[in-house]
Amino acid sequence: MAERDVTTLGRHEMPVLNGMIGDGPAMREVYRLTQQVAATTATVLLLGETGTGKELVARGIHELSPRASGPFIRVNCGALSESLLESELFGHVKGAFTSAHENRTGRFEAAHGGTIFLDEINSMSYTLQVKLLRVLQEQEFERVGDTKTIRVDCRIVAATNRDLLDEIDSGRFREDLYYRLNVVPIYLPPLRERPEDIGPLVQFFARKYALANNRPSPKIADDVISMLRTYAWPGNVRELQNYIERATVLSTSDTLSLTLFPSHVRGLAPIRLSRSRSGGIKSMCSELVTLGLLEAGEEAADVHERVVSLVERELILQVLKTCQGTQTKAATRLGINRNTLHKKISDYGLESEAR
C-alpha cells in the first residue's frame, strides 16, 4: 500500500485499498468505510480475528488521509510487558529506571502529525489504559520519570481480536476507554465468511512466491480452489498465504495440485485419539514407535500430548528456517506474539535455528 490512490472495480465503481484483495460484499463494505473515515479525524477501532488484515486497513486509513505525509507508527501492545510498553508508547527520561541511560522519545511523539496504530489493544494493562484515555481526551502525556507535559497531534487507530464488551464485563478493559476508541468501528470479516475472495487471493500469493523463488507463475488446478473454499481458515488470510507459499515452494510442476496442501486442509482429518476405532491408536502408536518418535508402551493420554508437541516443534522449526531465524517474522507467520514464540523455541531446544 505504498500509494494513496484507490482503484475501482469496473461496473461497481467501488474503491479498493492498495494491498488488499477481495471483491465480495463484506470487503466492499470495508473499503467503503475506510475511504469514508480516512478523510476525517475520527478515532477508528478495527475489529476482527487474527490474520484478517487489520494493519493493512490501518495503513489505508493513514495513506488516504490528510496526514499521509506524516509518519505511520505501529505498536503491538500484546508483544511487550506493561513497563516496556509504557516506555515504548510514552518514552522515558534518563534515570527513570535502572536501564534508562538516556532520554528516549516514545511512539506517540514519533507519530506527531501522523497516525499511530495500536494493535492488540485488548492486551494493554488497566494502568496504561488510563494514560491512553488521557491522550485521547487531552492529547497530552508525560514521559516515564518526568513531570513535563508533552502535547501531541496524532490520529489513533486501534485494533482488537477480542470482543471488548466481554473484556469490560470481565474487568480487563475500561468502559470509558472503549467508548473513546469505538467512534468508528470497522469489522474485518474472517476468510470463511468471504469464500468468493479465495480464488483471487490464491492467484496473488502464488504469483508473489513464484517470483520470490525465481519460478514461473504456477497454474491453479480447479479442484484446489473448490477445496480451499470448504476449509474454515482459523488463521484467515495469513494462514492461506502460508499454505500457498508452502505449495509454491514444494511444487515440482507448473500446477499447484491438491497433494501440496496439508491433509487437514483437504478435509482428511487426523486420527482422533478419543474416538479410536479398531485399534486406531495402537496402529498409530506402532508407526510412531517404528519411527523412533515414541517409546513402546506409552499411554494414549501421553501419546496425544507427545504428538501435539512433535507437530508444533516441527512447524516452528520449518517456519524459522523459512524466515532465516528471524523471530519477529516467524511469530507473525505463526499467528502468535514474539514472547510466546521465544518461550516455545526455548522449550523445544531450537535456539540454534533462531540465530
Solvent accessible surface area in square Angstrom, and as a share of the most:
residue,aa,sasa,rsa
1,M,45,0.20
2,A,104,0.81
3,E,115,0.52
4,R,123,0.45
5,D,103,0.53
6,V,44,0.25
7,T,79,0.46
8,T,79,0.46
9,L,46,0.23
10,G,47,0.46
11,R,208,0.76
12,H,73,0.33
13,E,120,0.54
14,M,39,0.17
15,P,15,0.09
16,V,17,0.10
17,L,5,0.03
18,N,41,0.21
19,G,49,0.47
20,M,14,0.06
21,I,41,0.21
22,G,9,0.09
23,D,67,0.35
24,G,2,0.02
25,P,109,0.68
26,A,36,0.28
27,M,1,0.01
28,R,37,0.14
29,E,74,0.33
30,V,3,0.01
31,Y,2,0.01
32,R,95,0.35
33,L,43,0.21
34,T,0,0.00
35,Q,79,0.35
36,Q,116,0.52
37,V,10,0.05
38,A,1,0.01
39,A,73,0.57
40,T,64,0.37
41,T,114,0.67
42,A,25,0.20
43,T,20,0.12
44,V,0,0.00
45,L,0,0.00
46,L,0,0.00
47,L,53,0.26
48,G,11,0.11
49,E,59,0.26
50,T,48,0.28
51,G,6,0.06
52,T,3,0.02
53,G,20,0.20
54,K,19,0.08
55,E,55,0.24
56,L,64,0.32
57,V,0,0.00
58,A,0,0.00
59,R,87,0.32
60,G,0,0.00
61,I,0,0.00
62,H,8,0.04
63,E,29,0.13
64,L,35,0.17
65,S,1,0.00
66,P,105,0.66
67,R,47,0.17
68,A,22,0.17
69,S,119,0.77
70,G,22,0.21
71,P,49,0.31
72,F,36,0.15
73,I,31,0.16
74,R,85,0.31
75,V,4,0.02
76,N,32,0.16
77,C,2,0.01
78,G,16,0.15
79,A,22,0.17
80,L,63,0.31
81,S,59,0.38
82,E,83,0.37
83,S,80,0.51
84,L,107,0.53
85,L,3,0.02
86,E,41,0.19
87,S,6,0.04
88,E,21,0.10
89,L,0,0.00
90,F,1,0.00
91,G,0,0.00
92,H,16,0.07
93,V,26,0.15
94,K,141,0.60
95,G,59,0.57
96,A,34,0.26
97,F,83,0.34
98,T,136,0.79
99,S,76,0.49
100,A,4,0.03
101,H,140,0.62
102,E,122,0.55
103,N,91,0.47
104,R,105,0.38
105,T,73,0.42
106,G,1,0.01
107,R,75,0.27
108,F,0,0.00
109,E,36,0.16
110,A,45,0.35
111,A,0,0.00
112,H,101,0.45
113,G,32,0.31
114,G,0,0.00
115,T,0,0.00
116,I,0,0.00
117,F,0,0.00
118,L,0,0.00
119,D,20,0.10
120,E,42,0.19
121,I,0,0.00
122,N,19,0.10
123,S,54,0.35
124,M,5,0.02
125,S,33,0.22
126,Y,107,0.41
127,T,82,0.48
128,L,0,0.00
129,Q,0,0.00
130,V,74,0.43
131,K,50,0.21
132,L,0,0.00
133,L,16,0.08
134,R,78,0.28
135,V,5,0.03
136,L,13,0.06
137,Q,86,0.38
138,E,86,0.39
139,Q,71,0.32
140,E,34,0.15
141,F,2,0.01
142,E,37,0.17
143,R,43,0.16
144,V,31,0.18
145,G,60,0.58
146,D,45,0.24
147,T,130,0.75
148,K,140,0.59
149,T,61,0.36
150,I,30,0.15
151,R,152,0.56
152,V,9,0.05
153,D,72,0.37
154,C,19,0.11
155,R,7,0.03
156,I,8,0.04
157,V,0,0.00
158,A,0,0.00
159,A,0,0.00
160,T,1,0.01
161,N,57,0.29
162,R,135,0.49
163,D,81,0.42
164,L,5,0.03
165,L,90,0.45
166,D,83,0.43
167,E,8,0.04
168,I,32,0.16
169,D,123,0.64
170,S,59,0.38
171,G,50,0.48
172,R,131,0.48
173,F,3,0.01
174,R,55,0.20
175,E,92,0.41
176,D,57,0.30
177,L,0,0.00
178,Y,25,0.10
179,Y,127,0.48
180,R,100,0.37
181,L,0,0.00
182,N,39,0.20
183,V,85,0.49
184,V,36,0.20
185,P,59,0.37
186,I,0,0.00
187,Y,115,0.44
188,L,1,0.00
189,P,5,0.03
190,P,3,0.02
191,L,0,0.00
192,R,115,0.42
193,E,96,0.43
194,R,6,0.02
195,P,52,0.33
196,E,73,0.33
197,D,2,0.01
198,I,1,0.01
199,G,11,0.11
200,P,65,0.41
201,L,6,0.03
202,V,0,0.00
203,Q,73,0.32
204,F,85,0.35
205,F,13,0.05
206,A,1,0.01
207,R,124,0.45
208,K,91,0.38
209,Y,13,0.05
210,A,0,0.00
211,L,143,0.71
212,A,75,0.58
213,N,61,0.31
214,N,146,0.75
215,R,97,0.35
216,P,111,0.69
217,S,68,0.44
218,P,18,0.11
219,K,134,0.57
220,I,24,0.12
221,A,28,0.21
222,D,126,0.65
223,D,73,0.38
224,V,0,0.00
225,I,29,0.15
226,S,67,0.43
227,M,21,0.09
228,L,0,0.00
229,R,115,0.42
230,T,112,0.65
231,Y,34,0.13
232,A,59,0.46
233,W,0,0.00
234,P,92,0.58
235,G,25,0.24
236,N,0,0.00
237,V,24,0.14
238,R,71,0.26
239,E,24,0.11
240,L,0,0.00
241,Q,45,0.20
242,N,36,0.19
243,Y,37,0.14
244,I,0,0.00
245,E,20,0.09
246,R,102,0.37
247,A,0,0.00
248,T,4,0.02
249,V,64,0.37
250,L,99,0.49
251,S,13,0.08
252,T,144,0.84
253,S,75,0.48
254,D,82,0.43
255,T,41,0.24
256,L,1,0.00
257,S,43,0.28
258,L,56,0.28
259,T,106,0.62
260,L,28,0.14
261,F,1,0.01
262,P,13,0.08
263,S,49,0.32
264,H,76,0.34
265,V,3,0.02
266,R,79,0.29
267,G,63,0.60
268,L,101,0.50
269,A,80,0.62
270,P,96,0.60
271,I,95,0.48
272,R,144,0.53
273,L,25,0.12
274,S,107,0.69
275,R,166,0.61
276,S,52,0.34
277,R,199,0.73
278,S,125,0.80
279,G,37,0.36
280,G,15,0.14
281,I,32,0.16
282,K,160,0.68
283,S,61,0.39
284,M,33,0.15
285,C,24,0.14
286,S,66,0.42
287,E,106,0.48
288,L,26,0.13
289,V,55,0.31
290,T,115,0.67
291,L,127,0.63
292,G,61,0.59
293,L,68,0.34
294,L,10,0.05
295,E,133,0.59
296,A,86,0.67
297,G,76,0.73
298,E,53,0.24
299,E,118,0.53
300,A,43,0.34
301,A,82,0.63
302,D,70,0.36
303,V,0,0.00
304,H,101,0.45
305,E,123,0.55
306,R,100,0.37
307,V,38,0.22
308,V,78,0.45
309,S,35,0.23
310,L,41,0.21
311,V,93,0.54
312,E,50,0.22
313,R,86,0.31
314,E,81,0.36
315,L,95,0.47
316,I,4,0.02
317,L,24,0.12
318,Q,83,0.37
319,V,21,0.12
320,L,0,0.00
321,K,105,0.44
322,T,71,0.41
323,C,4,0.02
324,Q,162,0.72
325,G,7,0.07
326,T,70,0.40
327,Q,26,0.12
328,T,82,0.47
329,K,95,0.40
330,A,0,0.00
331,A,4,0.03
332,T,72,0.42
333,R,45,0.16
334,L,38,0.19
335,G,35,0.33
336,I,56,0.28
337,N,45,0.23
338,R,106,0.39
339,N,82,0.42
340,T,50,0.29
341,L,0,0.00
342,H,102,0.45
343,K,130,0.55
344,K,51,0.22
345,I,3,0.02
346,S,60,0.39
347,D,89,0.46
348,Y,47,0.18
349,G,47,0.45
350,L,4,0.02
351,E,73,0.33
352,S,79,0.51
353,E,60,0.27
354,A,15,0.11
355,R,212,0.77
